[in-house]
């Protein structure tokens, strides 16, 4: 198996996996989405809320506010499988005490741990009118995406099989089929008498070009064992950390299955 990183930024990574199989690639995708730990607000104690927003809606907004959840932030925190996870104050405490008129933003959340805070300062939480007050205590804990979307570390985690475009040299060149491509990855070059492929990795395999070709000049398929994988996060965790952690979790699960099989076979 070969892996090639095509692009990498603060919140996104795109890489190509060659010589792999769909079940393996899909296992990484599912593990990255639901089995990688992340920090999010779990318990909310609303002491006072004079705003027009219902308590349940406000608590839901707080839970979905992305919090810094990199490896340094996760170190030492209890996981859901630990016995003390359910203890109310066993987590990162947040407080929110504001008086209107103003728009309360995520930056107004005061954390008990300076390294665990909202990823973005400008997420609007609630709007307060003149004289309205809000007083909230909240606790952030580590969780998994399989339990709630607020603990899902990825906003996009998807793959597609590597596209493959071929031309039928036995028929006349159909230059018009290139114009049907919605992503503009095909270009008609009448001077050299061929159709150029500008960026095959951007092909969505929609086959608009195939349908536009009356003589079957172009065919769109894919390489069955090559994949383009994309991971995007909300900024709480670097995408590379999400990928590495997903691989670690998947490896641990495989080891457990192997041990179970070996122990069962020895009995």
Helices and strands as residue ranges (DSSP letters): E 2-8, E 12-18, H 22-34, E 38-49, H 55-63, H 71-74, E 92-99, E 102-105, G 106-108, E 110-111, E 124-128, E 133-143, G 149-151, E 154-167, G 175-180, E 186-189, E 194-197, G 200-202, H 208-212, E 218-233, H 239-266
